[in-house]
Amino acid sequence: MMLAHVLSQAHQILEEARQNLSVDMATSIEQVYRTIETLIHFVNREIEIIENNVNLDEHAKRTARREVLENAGRKFEVIKTKRANLNLDQELQAKLLNASESAKDVDSLLKFLREREVRDRLSGMTEAQIKSHFGDSLFDGSNPLLVDAILNAPQGFELFPETTLKKLRWTRAITLNPELASEFEMAREMNSMSNKMLMLVKNGLDSSRKKEIPVAITKKNITD
């Protein structure tokens, strides 16, 4: 069976998804697997028809097999495009950040004064000095007042560049919403598993297609 190793490895990924992901996410991975399975069965069915055709010599069979694999490659591109439209991880990431922004306690005068006091103490320090002084507490969620003070600095008086502020916003988001953060991590893992499956198929189709290219053409391409 052509591409049997691809199907076997894809099934291992599916089993991993069933063990580590939520039911809905594992179902999504299963849908990808079933689509791949259908494509591979199509390839093998067409190849079997070609092999059993007594009217074709080996050259004609090679050409026919290559056409089947090229057709499968086009079908695969459609599958990949549809899969690319599933962006659950991006949706959850945006939801996390939005929830974090909504959680700001803008009505607390005491909190505002505390944050301003922190910023006053940090005034004049460089980014490297702040990081050196506070260490991991900046990014591990253990010092929320410090993070909020930095993130809520008035426009034009930012203590860190935007790249660092993005990291701090993300730290704040996952600290405030651990359950949503966990769901986001699973969504990222789901996409990773899906992409691994698709890459297995792409590599398998490419390798099989190259085997059907006449040796003379292959050598010519190498010498060109």
C-alpha positions in Angstrom: 0.0 0.0 0.0 1.5 3.3 -1.1 1.9 5.9 1.6 1.1 3.3 4.3 3.8 4.8 6.5 2.2 8.2 6.2 -1.1 6.9 7.4 0.5 5.0 10.2 2.4 8.1 11.5 -0.7 10.2 11.1 -2.7 7.7 13.2 0.0 8.0 15.9 -0.6 11.7 16.0 -4.3 11.1 16.2 -3.9 8.8 19.2 -1.7 11.5 20.9 -4.4 14.0 20.3 -7.1 11.8 21.9 -4.9 11.5 25.0 -3.8 15.1 25.4 -6.5 17.3 23.9 -10.1 18.1 24.7 -12.8 16.0 23.0 -13.7 18.8 20.6 -10.1 19.4 19.6 -9.3 15.7 19.3 -12.4 15.4 17.0 -10.9 18.2 14.9 -7.7 16.3 14.5 -9.7 13.1 13.7 -11.4 15.0 10.9 -8.0 15.9 9.4 -6.9 12.3 9.7 -10.1 11.0 8.0 -9.5 13.5 5.1 -5.9 12.3 4.7 -7.1 8.6 4.9 -9.6 9.3 2.1 -6.9 10.9 -0.1 -4.5 8.0 0.4 -7.2 5.4 -0.3 -7.9 7.3 -3.5 -4.3 7.2 -4.5 -4.0 3.5 -3.8 -7.3 2.6 -5.6 -6.1 4.5 -8.7 -2.7 3.0 -8.6 -4.2 -0.5 -8.3 -6.3 0.1 -11.4 -3.2 1.1 -13.3 -1.2 -1.9 -12.2 -4.0 -4.3 -13.2 -4.3 -2.7 -16.7 -2.7 -5.2 -19.0 -2.9 -2.8 -21.9 -0.3 -0.5 -20.4 3.5 -1.0 -20.6 5.8 0.1 -17.8 6.4 3.5 -19.3 2.7 4.1 -19.6 2.1 2.9 -16.1 4.8 5.2 -14.8 3.2 8.2 -16.6 -0.3 7.2 -15.3 1.0 6.8 -11.7 2.6 10.2 -11.9 -0.7 11.8 -13.1 -2.5 10.2 -10.1 0.0 11.6 -7.7 -0.1 15.0 -9.3 -3.9 14.9 -9.0 -3.6 13.9 -5.4 -1.2 16.8 -4.9 -3.9 19.2 -6.1 -6.5 17.7 -3.9 -4.0 18.0 -1.0 -3.6 21.7 -1.6 -7.4 22.2 -1.3 -7.3 20.2 2.0 -4.4 22.4 3.3 -6.2 25.6 2.3 -9.4 24.7 4.1 -7.4 23.6 7.2 -5.5 27.0 7.2 -8.8 28.8 7.7 -9.2 27.2 11.2 -7.6 29.7 13.6 -8.9 28.7 17.0 -5.6 29.5 18.6 -5.6 33.1 17.2 -9.2 33.6 18.4 -8.3 32.4 21.9 -5.2 34.5 22.0 -7.3 37.6 21.1 -9.9 36.6 23.7 -7.2 36.3 26.4 -5.8 39.7 25.7 -9.3 41.3 25.5 -10.3 39.7 28.8 -7.1 41.1 30.4 -7.9 44.6 29.2 -11.4 44.3 30.5 -10.2 43.3 33.9 -8.3 46.5 34.5 -9.5 48.2 37.7 -9.6 51.7 36.3 -11.9 52.9 39.1 -9.5 52.2 42.0 -7.8 55.4 43.1 -5.6 53.4 45.5 -4.4 51.1 42.8 -3.7 54.1 40.5 -1.6 55.8 43.3 0.3 52.6 44.0 1.1 52.1 40.3 2.3 55.8 40.0 4.5 55.2 43.0 6.1 52.2 41.4 6.7 54.2 38.2 8.3 57.0 40.1 10.7 54.5 41.7 11.5 53.1 38.3 12.0 56.5 36.7 15.5 57.0 35.3 16.2 53.3 35.2 17.0 51.6 31.9 15.1 48.5 30.7 18.2 46.4 31.5 18.4 47.8 35.1 14.7 47.1 35.7 15.0 43.5 34.4 18.1 43.0 36.5 16.5 44.3 39.6 13.2 42.5 39.4 14.3 39.4 37.5 11.8 36.7 36.8 9.0 38.4 38.7 8.4 40.6 35.6 7.4 37.6 33.5 6.2 34.9 35.8 3.1 36.6 37.1 4.3 36.9 40.6 4.4 40.7 40.7 1.1 42.0 39.2 1.4 45.5 40.6 4.8 46.0 38.9 3.5 44.7 35.6 0.3 46.8 35.8 2.4 49.9 36.7 4.6 49.4 33.6 1.7 48.6 31.3 -0.5 51.5 32.5 2.3 54.1 32.1 0.9 57.2 30.3 1.5 57.4 26.6 4.9 58.9 25.9 6.3 57.8 29.2 6.6 54.1 28.5 9.3 52.3 30.5 9.8 49.5 28.0 9.8 49.3 24.2 6.7 47.8 22.6 8.3 44.4 22.0 8.7 44.0 25.8 5.3 45.4 26.6 3.7 42.8 24.4 5.4 40.1 26.4 4.1 41.7 29.6 0.6 42.0 28.3 0.7 38.3 27.5 2.0 37.4 31.0 -0.8 39.4 32.5 -3.4 37.8 30.3 -2.4 34.2 31.1 -2.1 35.0 34.8 -5.6 36.5 35.0 -7.2 33.7 32.9 -5.4 30.4 33.6 -8.3 28.3 32.3 -8.5 30.2 29.0 -4.7 30.1 28.8 -4.8 26.3 29.1 -7.4 26.1 26.3 -5.2 28.4 24.2 -2.2 26.1 24.7 -4.3 23.1 23.7 -5.4 24.9 20.6 -1.8 25.6 19.7 -1.0 21.9 20.2 -4.0 21.0 18.0 -2.7 23.2 15.2 0.8 21.7 15.6 -0.6 18.2 15.3 -2.7 19.1 12.3 0.3 20.7 10.6 2.5 17.6 11.3 -0.1 15.4 9.6 -0.3 17.7 6.6 3.5 17.8 6.3 3.6 14.0 6.4 1.2 13.8 3.4 3.1 16.5 1.5 6.4 14.8 1.9 5.0 11.4 1.1 3.3 12.7 -2.1 6.4 14.6 -3.2 8.7 11.6 -2.6 6.3 9.2 -4.4 6.0 11.6 -7.4 9.7 11.9 -7.7 10.1 8.2 -7.9 7.8 8.2 -11.0 9.9 10.7 -12.9 12.0 9.0 -15.6 15.6 8.5 -14.7 16.8 10.4 -17.9 14.8 13.5 -16.9 16.1 13.3 -13.3 19.7 13.2 -14.5 19.1 16.1 -16.9 17.8 18.2 -14.1 20.8 17.5 -11.9 23.3 18.4 -14.7 21.4 21.6 -15.8 
